[in-house]
Amino acid sequence: MRILIVEDDRDLAAALDDALRFEGYATRVAYNGLEAVRMLAEQSIDIPVSVLMLTAAAQVRDRINGLELGADDYLIKPFAYPELLARIRALQRRAGKGDFSGTEFSHNGIVLDTVRHTVTRDGKPVNLSPKEYGVLLEIMKADGSYVNAEELFDTVWAGASATDLTDAIKTTVYSLRRKLGEGNGITSTRGKGYRLS
């Protein structure tokens, strides 16, 4: 998941940038609205964009205005960092349940087509099981940020028993990596989950 931080307080912007990068998010920083618009215009965005407002405007009317103007969530300053992180993850989960029809995800020669439900590596078809396809889709949608085991289980193994959660995911990821071949970019970090690097 890529995050554009728009914050005129440079110290706070730097702190958020460092903290979110540590969590595995790919970040950019803009110090005003015009700079943010310019950065967004430079990007080719074909997936849903979520907006989380961080503001000192704490009145109910301010929150309503922010949400009605298009924000997906609203957090009042000063805020607790764990709450900010939880809200970002919630937005990420909601975006992951959106309509990605017509979208292709690509990384390191791997192309996943959500319309045809196909995967290719360097132009050659890769035959994946439904679970392997689901895991790859979630990891590619995360766009470089971590996807933990619980998130994978909720989306790919929805409705199944969580008894063998860890083993099932490890086995699926192992098989997925093997089918995709060397240099596939899927990495794991204990306590954080899986990501593309």
Secondary structure as GFF3:
##gff-version 3
##sequence-region A 1 197
A	DSSP	beta_strand	2	6	.	.	.	ID=ss1
A	DSSP	alpha_helix	10	22	.	.	.	ID=ss2
A	DSSP	beta_strand	26	30	.	.	.	ID=ss3
A	DSSP	alpha_helix	33	42	.	.	.	ID=ss4
A	DSSP	beta_strand	52	55	.	.	.	ID=ss5
A	DSSP	alpha_helix	60	68	.	.	.	ID=ss6
A	DSSP	beta_strand	73	76	.	.	.	ID=ss7
A	DSSP	alpha_helix	81	96	.	.	.	ID=ss8
A	DSSP	beta_strand	104	107	.	.	.	ID=ss9
A	DSSP	beta_strand	110	113	.	.	.	ID=ss10
A	DSSP	beta_strand	118	121	.	.	.	ID=ss11
A	DSSP	beta_strand	124	125	.	.	.	ID=ss12
A	DSSP	alpha_helix	130	141	.	.	.	ID=ss13
A	DSSP	alpha_helix	149	156	.	.	.	ID=ss14
A	DSSP	alpha_helix	165	180	.	.	.	ID=ss15
A	DSSP	beta_strand	186	189	.	.	.	ID=ss16
A	DSSP	beta_strand	193	196	.	.	.	ID=ss17
###
